[in-house]
Amino acid sequence: MDISLRIVIPSLLLFVLFIVDLGEGHNSCPELRCKADGPPIRFPFRLSNDRQPDQHSGYPGFDLYCSHENHTVLELPASVKAFVNSIDYESQLISVTDSDDCFPQKILGLNLSSTRFQFRNYLSDFALFNCTPESNSEYGRRVDCLSSSRHPVYAFFSFANIEEFPTLILSCTKMYNVSSVPYDIWKNPLLELTWSEPKCRDCEVRGEKCRFKNNTKFFETEKRNIK
């Protein structure tokens, strides 16, 4: 074989492999889990560590990571670390619990406006009161993780006129107001969040998956059949 061909053929093979790698670059984002029974992690979410170094594996604002105990973690504003219980890709719904089991303790810093997520349930405004054990809890919701045996804490709707309840005025002290939070956050340790962008639910319903379009820098998605 001519010596020039011996040089050209390997070069062509390397060039072809390089082109194939470019074409498949954004396809190499396998579904991952932090542990065997953990939620599946795929687009728009990605693991922001060495397991998924490609930024195109996820949509901006959807980074997750695995804790040392292999919990799937979503970091919310004010450094609130939430454990991910489940992700419903068809409904675009993620269920999380606070890593310290007390979302009410962190609710003042839990402003989701800077994130991709919104609270799922109806939102209300509340006032929190520190009370004595003798206080009547009929008109408020006891917040267990903020309470002690000597000082139970209750959440009241902000529109409630506390002055109509003389017993509460005598036995409770107002702590602070909390705006636009789900009603069940005071009792339910599980918090449900939704996202509106990117819209991948139609792909999921058809058994397809979303991803970034190849060879673009735009935050677009294209359907990919997983069969």
LOROBA-34205 format. One record per residue: residue number from 0; x, y, z of N, C-alpha, C in turn. Coordinates in pm, 1 decimal. Layout:
% residues N
(atom NUM,(X,Y,Z),(X,Y,Z),(X,Y,Z))
...
//
This chain:
% residues 227
(atom 0,(85.6,-119.9,0.0),(0.0,0.0,0.0),(88.6,124.2,0.0))
(atom 1,(49.3,222.9,-77.7),(123.2,347.4,-84.4),(132.4,410.7,54.1))
(atom 2,(248.4,465.7,86.8),(269.2,521.3,221.3),(175.7,637.0,251.2))
(atom 3,(138.4,711.0,144.9),(46.7,823.6,166.7),(-90.8,774.1,208.2))
(atom 4,(-134.5,658.7,152.4),(-263.5,602.0,191.0),(-260.3,553.7,335.3))
(atom 5,(-144.5,499.6,376.6),(-132.3,452.9,514.7),(-150.7,567.7,614.4))
(atom 6,(-115.9,685.0,572.6),(-131.7,801.9,659.9),(-273.2,857.2,652.0))
(atom 7,(-329.4,860.4,531.2),(-459.9,923.0,508.7),(-573.1,842.3,571.5))
(atom 8,(-570.2,708.0,555.5),(-681.2,624.1,602.6),(-701.8,635.6,753.7))
(atom 9,(-597.7,621.3,838.0),(-620.2,639.5,982.4),(-672.9,778.7,1016.2))
(atom 10,(-625.0,879.5,941.8),(-672.3,1015.8,967.3),(-819.8,1028.5,936.9))
(atom 11,(-863.6,964.9,827.0),(-1005.7,967.6,791.6),(-1089.7,897.7,897.6))
(atom 12,(-1039.3,783.7,947.5),(-1112.6,710.7,1050.7),(-1128.8,795.6,1176.9))
(atom 13,(-1022.2,864.1,1216.4),(-1030.6,950.7,1333.6),(-1129.6,1063.8,1311.8))
(atom 14,(-1131.0,1118.2,1188.9),(-1223.3,1227.5,1157.2),(-1368.3,1180.2,1165.7))
(atom 15,(-1395.3,1059.1,1112.7),(-1530.9,1003.7,1116.7),(-1574.5,981.1,1260.9))
(atom 16,(-1484.8,925.1,1343.2),(-1517.8,901.9,1483.8),(-1545.7,1032.8,1556.3))
(atom 17,(-1470.8,1138.3,1519.6),(-1492.1,1268.9,1581.6),(-1629.3,1323.8,1545.7))
(atom 18,(-1669.3,1309.6,1420.0),(-1800.7,1357.5,1375.5),(-1911.9,1280.6,1445.4))
(atom 19,(-1896.3,1148.4,1456.4),(-1996.8,1066.6,1524.0),(-2009.5,1109.7,1669.3))
(atom 20,(-1895.0,1136.9,1731.8),(-1898.0,1177.9,1872.1),(-1969.6,1310.7,1889.3))
(atom 21,(-1950.8,1402.9,1794.3),(-2022.3,1530.1,1800.6),(-2171.5,1509.2,1788.2))
(atom 22,(-2210.0,1420.0,1697.8),(-2352.4,1396.4,1676.3),(-2418.5,1328.9,1792.7))
(atom 23,(-2342.8,1247.2,1866.2),(-2401.3,1171.8,1976.2),(-2377.2,1238.2,2111.0))
(atom 24,(-2305.1,1353.0,2110.4),(-2264.1,1413.3,2236.7),(-2376.9,1436.9,2332.9))
(atom 25,(-2488.9,1491.1,2282.7),(-2599.5,1523.5,2370.3),(-2692.1,1404.6,2391.9))
(atom 26,(-2662.2,1291.9,2327.5),(-2742.4,1171.6,2349.6),(-2686.9,1090.0,2465.8))
(atom 27,(-2562.0,1121.2,2505.7),(-2495.5,1037.8,2606.0),(-2526.9,1087.6,2746.4))
(atom 28,(-2652.4,1101.0,2775.9),(-2697.2,1145.0,2908.4),(-2791.0,1039.4,2964.4))
(atom 29,(-2737.5,931.5,3016.8),(-2822.9,822.4,3064.4),(-2902.7,862.6,3186.9))
(atom 30,(-3014.0,794.1,3208.8),(-3093.2,814.3,3329.8),(-3014.8,760.5,3449.1))
(atom 31,(-3005.3,839.2,3554.9),(-2925.7,801.8,3671.5),(-3010.0,804.8,3798.4))
(atom 32,(-2958.1,746.7,3904.2),(-3018.5,751.0,4037.8),(-2906.4,764.7,4139.7))
(atom 33,(-2937.5,829.7,4251.5),(-2838.8,837.5,4359.6),(-2830.7,705.7,4435.9))
(atom 34,(-2942.5,631.8,4441.0),(-2944.6,499.1,4501.3),(-3050.5,416.9,4429.4))
(atom 35,(-3049.7,287.2,4453.8),(-3133.9,196.0,4375.7),(-3281.1,233.1,4379.6))
(atom 36,(-3330.9,275.2,4496.6),(-3472.4,308.5,4507.6),(-3497.4,459.4,4501.7))
(atom 37,(-3397.0,534.6,4457.7),(-3412.5,679.3,4445.5),(-3485.7,717.0,4317.9))
(atom 38,(-3529.5,842.4,4306.6),(-3601.4,885.5,4186.5),(-3509.9,885.9,4064.4))
(atom 39,(-3561.8,848.5,3947.3),(-3481.4,853.7,3825.3),(-3450.4,998.2,3788.3))
(atom 40,(-3327.3,1022.9,3747.3),(-3282.8,1158.3,3713.8),(-3252.0,1164.4,3564.6))
(atom 41,(-3328.4,1243.2,3493.6),(-3307.2,1264.5,3350.5),(-3352.3,1406.4,3316.8))
(atom 42,(-3333.9,1446.5,3192.3),(-3370.2,1580.6,3148.5),(-3515.2,1611.9,3187.1))
(atom 43,(-3543.9,1729.9,3243.0),(-3457.7,1848.6,3252.1),(-3361.0,1849.4,3370.2))
(atom 44,(-3364.8,1746.9,3456.6),(-3273.9,1741.9,3570.8),(-3140.4,1680.8,3529.6))
(atom 45,(-3037.6,1715.1,3603.1),(-2906.1,1653.2,3584.2),(-2835.2,1648.9,3718.7))
(atom 46,(-2742.0,1555.5,3730.9),(-2658.5,1548.6,3850.7),(-2538.2,1639.5,3830.6))
(atom 47,(-2526.6,1741.4,3914.0),(-2420.8,1841.0,3895.2),(-2291.1,1796.7,3962.0))
(atom 48,(-2244.8,1680.4,3922.9),(-2116.2,1631.9,3971.9),(-2049.4,1554.2,3859.4))
(atom 49,(-1949.2,1478.3,3892.1),(-1873.0,1409.0,3788.3),(-1954.2,1303.2,3714.7))
(atom 50,(-2069.1,1264.5,3769.5),(-2147.7,1159.9,3703.6),(-2217.2,1212.2,3578.3))
(atom 51,(-2243.4,1341.6,3571.4),(-2302.1,1402.4,3451.8),(-2235.7,1537.4,3426.8))
(atom 52,(-2111.1,1536.4,3382.1),(-2039.0,1662.6,3363.6),(-2091.8,1746.6,3248.1))
(atom 53,(-2162.2,1685.5,3152.7),(-2212.5,1758.6,3036.8),(-2327.9,1849.5,3078.1))
(atom 54,(-2309.6,1981.6,3060.6),(-2414.4,2077.4,3096.6),(-2542.4,2053.7,3017.7))
(atom 55,(-2531.2,1997.1,2897.8),(-2648.5,1974.1,2813.9),(-2733.1,1856.1,2861.2))
(atom 56,(-2688.3,1786.1,2964.5),(-2769.3,1676.3,3017.6),(-2892.4,1727.7,3091.0))
(atom 57,(-2891.9,1854.5,3128.3),(-3006.2,1911.3,3199.9),(-3034.7,2053.0,3156.6))
(atom 58,(-3147.6,2103.7,3200.8),(-3191.3,2239.8,3171.5),(-3141.5,2331.2,3283.4))
(atom 59,(-3104.1,2454.9,3253.0),(-3054.2,2545.1,3357.4),(-3152.7,2558.5,3474.1))
(atom 60,(-3101.1,2546.3,3595.3),(-3185.2,2558.6,3713.7),(-3240.3,2427.4,3765.2))
(atom 61,(-3199.9,2315.5,3702.7),(-3252.1,2184.2,3741.9),(-3141.2,2092.1,3793.1))
(atom 62,(-3038.2,2149.5,3851.2),(-2927.8,2068.5,3901.8),(-2965.2,1998.8,4032.8))
(atom 63,(-2931.3,1871.8,4040.7),(-2944.4,1792.2,4162.6),(-2806.5,1739.1,4198.9))
(atom 64,(-2792.2,1688.6,4320.2),(-2668.9,1618.9,4354.3),(-2698.5,1509.6,4455.8))
(atom 65,(-2605.5,1417.3,4468.8),(-2619.9,1306.3,4562.6),(-2545.1,1340.2,4691.5))
(atom 66,(-2612.7,1324.2,4804.7),(-2548.3,1348.8,4933.8),(-2456.1,1231.6,4968.1))
(atom 67,(-2382.4,1245.8,5077.3),(-2293.9,1136.9,5120.9),(-2373.6,1012.3,5158.4))
(atom 68,(-2500.8,1033.5,5196.9),(-2587.7,919.6,5230.9),(-2668.6,873.4,5110.5))
(atom 69,(-2633.7,924.3,4991.6),(-2699.6,888.1,4865.5),(-2844.3,936.5,4857.2))
(atom 70,(-2877.7,1043.4,4929.3),(-3005.1,1110.0,4907.2),(-2993.8,1196.4,4781.4))
(atom 71,(-3104.1,1208.9,4708.3),(-3109.1,1300.7,4594.9),(-3145.5,1438.3,4648.9))
(atom 72,(-3061.5,1538.7,4624.1),(-3077.2,1669.2,4688.3),(-3103.9,1778.3,4585.2))
(atom 73,(-3204.7,1860.3,4613.7),(-3233.9,1982.3,4538.5),(-3207.1,2098.9,4631.9))
(atom 74,(-3118.0,2189.7,4591.4),(-3087.8,2304.9,4676.4),(-3176.4,2421.6,4635.9))
(atom 75,(-3253.4,2472.1,4731.7),(-3345.3,2583.3,4711.5),(-3282.4,2711.2,4766.5))
(atom 76,(-3346.2,2828.3,4743.1),(-3288.4,2954.0,4792.5),(-3261.8,2951.6,4942.6))
(atom 77,(-3170.8,3040.5,4985.8),(-3129.3,3050.5,5126.2),(-3064.6,2921.0,5174.1))
(atom 78,(-3001.1,2849.0,5080.6),(-2929.2,2724.5,5113.4),(-3017.7,2620.4,5179.4))
(atom 79,(-3145.1,2618.5,5142.7),(-3236.7,2516.1,5192.6),(-3214.4,2388.7,5112.6))
(atom 80,(-3169.2,2284.2,5178.2),(-3142.9,2156.9,5111.2),(-3264.2,2066.1,5127.7))
(atom 81,(-3320.6,2026.2,5014.5),(-3440.7,1942.1,5015.4),(-3407.7,1805.7,4957.1))
(atom 82,(-3453.6,1699.6,5024.1),(-3438.6,1564.4,4972.7),(-3552.0,1536.8,4874.3))
(atom 83,(-3517.3,1485.0,4758.8),(-3616.3,1456.6,4654.8),(-3675.3,1317.9,4677.6))
(atom 84,(-3805.3,1311.9,4703.3),(-3873.0,1183.6,4722.7),(-3913.7,1121.3,4590.8))
(atom 85,(-3967.4,1203.6,4500.6),(-4013.8,1151.4,4372.1),(-4016.3,1263.6,4269.4))
(atom 86,(-4007.7,1224.6,4142.0),(-4020.4,1318.4,4030.5),(-4119.8,1259.7,3931.9))
(atom 87,(-4229.0,1330.4,3907.5),(-4329.7,1289.1,3809.5),(-4307.2,1372.5,3684.0))
(atom 88,(-4243.4,1312.1,3584.4),(-4206.7,1386.1,3464.1),(-4327.6,1418.1,3377.0))
(atom 89,(-4428.2,1334.6,3379.8),(-4548.3,1361.4,3300.4),(-4627.1,1478.9,3357.7))
(atom 90,(-4636.6,1485.5,3489.1),(-4709.9,1594.6,3554.4),(-4620.9,1715.1,3582.9))
(atom 91,(-4489.9,1701.2,3560.3),(-4392.5,1805.8,3591.8),(-4406.3,1847.2,3738.6))
(atom 92,(-4391.4,1746.3,3824.6),(-4411.5,1762.6,3968.4),(-4297.1,1694.1,4042.7))
(atom 93,(-4237.6,1765.3,4137.5),(-4131.1,1708.4,4219.6),(-4170.8,1720.9,4366.3))
(atom 94,(-4158.8,1610.4,4440.4),(-4194.7,1607.0,4582.3),(-4067.1,1602.9,4665.4))
(atom 95,(-4057.1,1694.7,4761.7),(-3934.7,1705.3,4841.3),(-3967.8,1714.7,4990.1))
(atom 96,(-3870.9,1677.2,5072.2),(-3879.0,1697.1,5216.9),(-3755.4,1774.5,5260.7))
(atom 97,(-3768.4,1848.2,5368.8),(-3655.5,1924.3,5420.7),(-3553.0,1829.4,5481.6))
(atom 98,(-3426.4,1855.0,5456.1),(-3321.5,1767.4,5509.4),(-3317.9,1769.4,5662.0))
(atom 99,(-3373.3,1874.9,5722.7),(-3380.4,1884.1,5868.9),(-3521.8,1859.9,5921.5))
(atom 100,(-3611.2,1814.5,5834.6),(-3749.7,1781.6,5872.7),(-3826.1,1900.4,5930.6))
(atom 101,(-3797.9,2021.0,5880.8),(-3872.8,2136.6,5932.4),(-3873.4,2250.0,5830.2))
(atom 102,(-3953.3,2236.3,5724.9),(-3968.7,2346.1,5629.5),(-4017.9,2474.8,5697.1))
(atom 103,(-4111.7,2466.8,5795.3),(-4157.9,2590.9,5858.8),(-4045.9,2674.3,5920.2))
(atom 104,(-3939.0,2609.7,5962.7),(-3827.2,2682.3,6022.1),(-3753.1,2766.0,5918.0))
(atom 105,(-3764.4,2726.9,5791.1),(-3688.5,2793.0,5685.1),(-3777.6,2869.3,5587.5))
(atom 106,(-3906.4,2878.7,5621.2),(-4002.9,2930.6,5525.7),(-3978.6,3077.1,5490.4))
(atom 107,(-3920.4,3154.8,5583.1),(-3896.6,3296.3,5554.8),(-3796.8,3314.7,5441.3))
(atom 108,(-3702.3,3223.7,5428.2),(-3603.9,3234.7,5321.1),(-3638.6,3154.9,5197.5))
(atom 109,(-3754.4,3089.2,5199.9),(-3790.3,2998.8,5090.6),(-3870.6,3072.5,4983.8))
(atom 110,(-3804.8,3165.4,4914.8),(-3866.9,3241.2,4806.4),(-3829.7,3174.7,4674.1))
(atom 111,(-3928.2,3119.6,4606.6),(-3901.7,3042.8,4484.9),(-3897.5,3128.2,4358.8))
(atom 112,(-3914.1,3259.4,4371.3),(-3923.2,3344.3,4252.0),(-3795.7,3341.4,4168.0))
(atom 113,(-3682.7,3309.6,4229.2),(-3556.4,3305.2,4155.9),(-3525.8,3166.1,4101.8))
(atom 114,(-3618.2,3072.7,4117.4),(-3597.2,2935.4,4071.7),(-3691.3,2901.6,3956.4))
(atom 115,(-3679.8,2780.9,3906.9),(-3768.8,2731.6,3800.9),(-3897.2,2672.3,3857.6))
(atom 116,(-3911.1,2671.7,3989.7),(-4019.5,2596.8,4052.7),(-4124.0,2688.0,4116.1))
(atom 117,(-4244.1,2632.7,4129.9),(-4353.8,2700.7,4197.7),(-4418.2,2601.4,4294.4))
(atom 118,(-4478.4,2656.1,4402.1),(-4557.2,2570.8,4490.3),(-4677.0,2517.6,4413.2))
(atom 119,(-4709.8,2391.1,4438.1),(-4821.6,2330.7,4366.1),(-4956.0,2373.5,4424.3))
(atom 120,(-4965.4,2375.2,4555.6),(-5094.2,2394.3,4621.3),(-5129.2,2541.5,4638.7))
(atom 121,(-5254.8,2564.2,4674.6),(-5306.1,2699.4,4697.1),(-5225.5,2769.2,4806.7))
(atom 122,(-5193.3,2896.2,4783.9),(-5109.1,2970.0,4877.5),(-5191.3,3065.0,4963.8))
(atom 123,(-5146.7,3082.6,5087.8),(-5213.9,3173.1,5181.3),(-5109.2,3248.2,5262.4))
(atom 124,(-5155.9,3354.2,5329.4),(-5070.6,3430.9,5420.7),(-5103.1,3390.9,5564.6))
(atom 125,(-4999.0,3383.6,5646.6),(-5016.9,3337.4,5784.3),(-4944.7,3429.0,5882.7))
(atom 126,(-4987.6,3420.8,6007.2),(-4917.1,3482.9,6119.3),(-4884.7,3373.1,6219.5))
(atom 127,(-4760.6,3369.5,6266.2),(-4718.4,3267.3,6362.4),(-4715.0,3326.1,6503.3))
(atom 128,(-4767.2,3247.0,6597.8),(-4775.5,3289.8,6737.2),(-4709.7,3186.5,6827.8))
(atom 129,(-4637.0,3236.4,6925.8),(-4578.6,3154.0,7030.9),(-4673.1,3160.0,7150.4))
(atom 130,(-4723.9,3044.9,7193.1),(-4830.5,3042.0,7293.8),(-4788.9,2963.5,7418.6))
(atom 131,(-4877.4,2964.4,7514.8),(-4858.4,2883.5,7635.3),(-4934.1,2752.4,7618.4))
(atom 132,(-4901.1,2650.0,7697.3),(-4969.9,2520.7,7683.2),(-5120.3,2530.0,7703.7))
(atom 133,(-5166.1,2631.2,7777.4),(-5309.0,2642.1,7806.8),(-5387.8,2707.3,7693.6))
(atom 134,(-5319.1,2758.5,7592.5),(-5388.8,2831.0,7486.1),(-5476.5,2736.7,7405.5))
(atom 135,(-5582.0,2792.4,7348.9),(-5676.7,2714.2,7268.8),(-5626.8,2708.0,7124.8))
(atom 136,(-5598.7,2588.4,7075.9),(-5544.2,2572.3,6941.3),(-5652.1,2552.9,6835.4))
(atom 137,(-5776.3,2571.3,6874.9),(-5887.2,2544.3,6783.4),(-5881.9,2632.0,6658.7))
(atom 138,(-5824.2,2751.0,6671.2),(-5830.0,2847.2,6562.0),(-5702.2,2851.2,6477.9))
(atom 139,(-5604.9,2772.1,6514.2),(-5479.8,2771.9,6439.1),(-5426.8,2631.3,6420.8))
(atom 140,(-5318.7,2621.7,6344.8),(-5254.0,2492.0,6322.5),(-5124.0,2487.7,6401.0))
(atom 141,(-5111.3,2388.0,6485.9),(-4988.2,2372.2,6563.4),(-4874.2,2334.0,6469.4))
(atom 142,(-4760.7,2400.4,6484.9),(-4641.6,2371.9,6404.9),(-4546.8,2291.7,6493.4))
(atom 143,(-4551.4,2161.5,6479.4),(-4481.8,2072.7,6573.3),(-4331.2,2095.9,6577.0))
(atom 144,(-4270.4,2113.5,6459.9),(-4124.3,2121.8,6458.7),(-4072.0,2255.6,6511.3))
(atom 145,(-4161.5,2352.7,6533.5),(-4122.4,2479.8,6594.7),(-4163.5,2487.2,6741.1))
(atom 146,(-4238.6,2388.7,6786.6),(-4297.7,2392.7,6920.5),(-4213.5,2316.7,7022.2))
(atom 147,(-4233.1,2354.6,7146.8),(-4180.3,2277.9,7259.6),(-4296.9,2248.7,7353.0))
(atom 148,(-4273.7,2167.1,7453.8),(-4382.5,2133.3,7546.1),(-4432.4,2255.9,7622.2))
(atom 149,(-4345.0,2353.6,7642.8),(-4382.4,2473.2,7718.6),(-4428.5,2588.0,7628.9))
(atom 150,(-4388.8,2581.8,7501.9),(-4422.3,2692.4,7412.2),(-4464.7,2639.1,7275.1))
(atom 151,(-4588.8,2596.2,7262.0),(-4637.4,2553.4,7130.4),(-4648.6,2673.3,7036.1))
(atom 152,(-4622.4,2648.1,6910.0),(-4631.8,2752.6,6807.2),(-4748.3,2719.1,6715.6))
(atom 153,(-4830.4,2820.9,6685.5),(-4947.1,2802.6,6599.8),(-4941.4,2898.1,6481.8))
(atom 154,(-4990.8,2848.8,6368.2),(-5003.3,2931.6,6247.9),(-5150.5,2966.4,6228.1))
(atom 155,(-5179.1,3096.1,6216.6),(-5314.8,3144.8,6193.6),(-5319.9,3214.0,6058.2))
(atom 156,(-5432.7,3202.1,5989.7),(-5450.8,3280.0,5868.2),(-5436.7,3428.6,5901.6))
(atom 157,(-5369.6,3502.2,5814.6),(-5347.6,3644.2,5841.0),(-5477.4,3722.8,5846.6))
(atom 158,(-5578.4,3675.0,5773.3),(-5704.7,3749.3,5772.5),(-5786.1,3727.2,5900.6))
(atom 159,(-5744.8,3631.2,5982.9),(-5818.1,3606.4,6107.9),(-5796.7,3722.3,6205.1))
(atom 160,(-5902.6,3765.5,6267.4),(-5896.0,3874.1,6365.3),(-5870.1,3814.2,6503.6))
(atom 161,(-5744.2,3811.3,6543.1),(-5705.5,3748.5,6669.6),(-5768.9,3819.7,6788.7))
(atom 162,(-5798.4,3947.7,6771.7),(-5856.1,4023.7,6883.4),(-5993.6,3971.1,6924.3))
(atom 163,(-6055.2,3893.1,6836.5),(-6185.6,3835.6,6870.9),(-6172.6,3719.1,6968.2))
(atom 164,(-6049.7,3675.5,6993.6),(-6026.8,3561.3,7081.8),(-5941.6,3606.7,7200.5))
(atom 165,(-6004.9,3658.0,7304.0),(-5930.9,3712.9,7419.3),(-5831.9,3614.5,7480.4))
(atom 166,(-5865.7,3486.7,7479.5),(-5775.7,3386.9,7538.4),(-5642.4,3384.0,7464.8))
(atom 167,(-5648.9,3395.8,7332.4),(-5526.5,3393.6,7253.1),(-5442.5,3518.0,7278.8))
(atom 168,(-5509.4,3632.6,7294.0),(-5435.6,3756.2,7318.5),(-5355.8,3746.2,7448.3))
(atom 169,(-5414.7,3682.8,7548.1),(-5349.9,3671.7,7678.5),(-5241.8,3564.2,7681.4))
(atom 170,(-5257.0,3461.5,7599.9),(-5166.7,3346.0,7610.9),(-5069.9,3331.1,7493.9))
(atom 171,(-5078.0,3418.0,7394.1),(-4992.6,3404.7,7275.9),(-4921.0,3535.6,7243.5))
(atom 172,(-4802.3,3522.4,7186.9),(-4724.0,3637.4,7141.8),(-4692.7,3619.5,6993.7))
(atom 173,(-4720.8,3723.6,6917.0),(-4696.4,3713.5,6773.4),(-4546.9,3707.9,6744.7))
(atom 174,(-4509.0,3616.9,6654.5),(-4369.1,3601.5,6616.7),(-4339.9,3678.0,6487.2))
(atom 175,(-4407.1,3640.2,6378.1),(-4385.3,3706.3,6249.3),(-4492.0,3662.2,6150.8))
(atom 176,(-4497.6,3733.0,6037.7),(-4589.3,3699.9,5928.5),(-4516.5,3619.4,5821.8))
(atom 177,(-4589.5,3533.7,5754.6),(-4536.9,3454.8,5643.3),(-4634.3,3467.9,5526.6))
(atom 178,(-4582.6,3506.0,5410.3),(-4668.9,3530.9,5294.6),(-4654.7,3422.6,5188.7))
(atom 179,(-4766.9,3390.1,5127.0),(-4772.1,3305.5,5006.7),(-4702.4,3171.3,5024.6))
(atom 180,(-4753.6,3091.3,5117.0),(-4702.4,2955.5,5136.6),(-4820.2,2858.5,5136.1))
(atom 181,(-4795.6,2731.1,5102.9),(-4905.0,2632.5,5103.0),(-4961.0,2611.6,5243.6))
(atom 182,(-5089.9,2593.3,5251.6),(-5156.8,2575.6,5380.9),(-5103.4,2454.0,5455.8))
(atom 183,(-5075.8,2346.5,5382.5),(-5037.2,2222.4,5450.5),(-4889.1,2215.4,5486.7))
(atom 184,(-4814.7,2322.7,5463.8),(-4671.9,2318.9,5497.2),(-4649.5,2307.3,5647.7))
(atom 185,(-4748.6,2348.0,5727.7),(-4732.7,2345.2,5873.1),(-4746.1,2203.7,5930.1))
(atom 186,(-4811.4,2115.6,5856.5),(-4834.4,1979.3,5906.0),(-4767.5,1872.1,5820.2))
(atom 187,(-4767.8,1892.9,5691.1),(-4718.9,1790.8,5598.9),(-4569.5,1809.9,5573.9))
(atom 188,(-4485.6,1711.2,5604.2),(-4341.4,1727.1,5580.2),(-4305.1,1725.2,5432.1))
(atom 189,(-4401.7,1685.1,5347.5),(-4376.3,1674.5,5204.1),(-4420.9,1802.5,5134.4))
(atom 190,(-4332.5,1858.3,5053.8),(-4362.4,1980.0,4978.7),(-4362.6,1945.5,4830.3))
(atom 191,(-4468.0,1986.6,4759.7),(-4479.7,1956.5,4617.1),(-4454.9,2082.4,4535.0))
(atom 192,(-4361.8,2071.0,4440.9),(-4326.4,2181.8,4353.3),(-4352.6,2142.9,4208.6))
(atom 193,(-4388.6,2240.4,4127.6),(-4409.2,2216.3,3985.1),(-4314.4,2304.7,3904.8))
(atom 194,(-4300.2,2271.8,3776.9),(-4225.7,2360.3,3687.1),(-4302.4,2371.3,3555.3))
(atom 195,(-4292.8,2486.6,3490.7),(-4364.7,2510.1,3365.3),(-4273.2,2505.0,3243.9))
(atom 196,(-4146.6,2536.1,3262.0),(-4048.1,2531.0,3153.8),(-3929.7,2445.9,3197.2))
(atom 197,(-3879.2,2359.8,3109.4),(-3925.9,2330.6,2973.1),(-4049.8,2241.6,2974.4))
(atom 198,(-4127.6,2253.5,2869.5),(-4251.1,2174.8,2858.2),(-4219.5,2040.5,2792.5))
(atom 199,(-4200.5,1939.6,2874.1),(-4165.0,1806.9,2823.1),(-4272.0,1702.6,2851.8))
(atom 200,(-4384.6,1743.2,2909.9),(-4483.8,1642.7,2951.0),(-4540.4,1567.5,2830.9))
(atom 201,(-4559.2,1635.0,2717.0),(-4614.6,1566.4,2599.8),(-4521.0,1456.6,2551.4))
(atom 202,(-4390.6,1484.6,2553.3),(-4292.8,1382.0,2515.1),(-4299.6,1263.5,2610.6))
(atom 203,(-4309.3,1292.1,2739.8),(-4312.6,1186.5,2840.1),(-4436.2,1098.8,2824.9))
(atom 204,(-4550.2,1160.3,2798.4),(-4674.7,1084.5,2782.4),(-4662.7,986.6,2666.4))
(atom 205,(-4591.3,1025.7,2561.2),(-4575.0,938.6,2444.0),(-4458.2,841.4,2458.2))
(atom 206,(-4397.6,836.0,2576.5),(-4285.0,745.6,2595.7),(-4157.0,797.1,2535.3))
(atom 207,(-4151.3,926.0,2507.6),(-4031.6,988.6,2453.9),(-3967.7,1074.8,2561.9))
(atom 208,(-3845.4,1118.4,2535.3),(-3774.0,1201.3,2630.9),(-3726.7,1329.4,2563.2))
(atom 209,(-3712.9,1434.5,2642.4),(-3664.6,1562.2,2590.7),(-3513.1,1572.4,2605.7))
(atom 210,(-3454.9,1662.0,2527.5),(-3312.4,1692.2,2537.6),(-3287.2,1821.3,2461.3))
(atom 211,(-3165.2,1875.7,2472.7),(-3128.1,1989.8,2391.4),(-3110.9,1946.4,2246.9))
(atom 212,(-3139.5,2037.6,2155.1),(-3113.5,2008.0,2015.0),(-2963.0,2004.5,1992.2))
(atom 213,(-2919.6,1909.7,1911.9),(-2777.3,1896.0,1883.4),(-2724.1,2019.1,1811.8))
(atom 214,(-2597.8,2050.7,1844.9),(-2525.4,2156.5,1775.8),(-2592.7,2292.7,1788.8))
(atom 215,(-2662.3,2318.0,1898.3),(-2719.3,2450.1,1923.6),(-2680.3,2493.9,2063.5))
(atom 216,(-2681.8,2623.9,2083.7),(-2658.7,2680.3,2216.1),(-2788.9,2733.0,2274.6))
(atom 217,(-2898.2,2707.5,2203.0),(-3027.5,2757.4,2248.2),(-3091.1,2657.3,2343.7))
(atom 218,(-3170.0,2709.0,2435.7),(-3238.0,2624.1,2532.2),(-3364.9,2568.8,2470.0))
(atom 219,(-3346.1,2486.6,2366.8),(-3457.7,2422.5,2299.7),(-3453.7,2273.7,2332.0))
(atom 220,(-3563.1,2208.9,2306.3),(-3566.2,2064.5,2328.1),(-3616.0,1995.1,2203.3))
(atom 221,(-3577.3,1871.1,2187.2),(-3632.1,1789.9,2080.1),(-3667.5,1654.4,2136.7))
(atom 222,(-3761.6,1588.6,2074.3),(-3809.9,1460.9,2124.3),(-3711.2,1350.2,2090.1))
(atom 223,(-3696.3,1258.0,2181.6),(-3608.3,1143.6,2159.7),(-3679.7,1019.0,2206.4))
(atom 224,(-3703.1,925.8,2115.9),(-3770.4,801.7,2152.6),(-3674.1,714.2,2231.1))
(atom 225,(-3721.1,657.6,2341.1),(-3632.4,578.3,2427.2),(-3635.6,430.1,2393.0))
(atom 226,(-3711.2,392.8,2292.8),(-3718.2,250.4,2257.5),(-3586.8,204.5,2196.9))
//
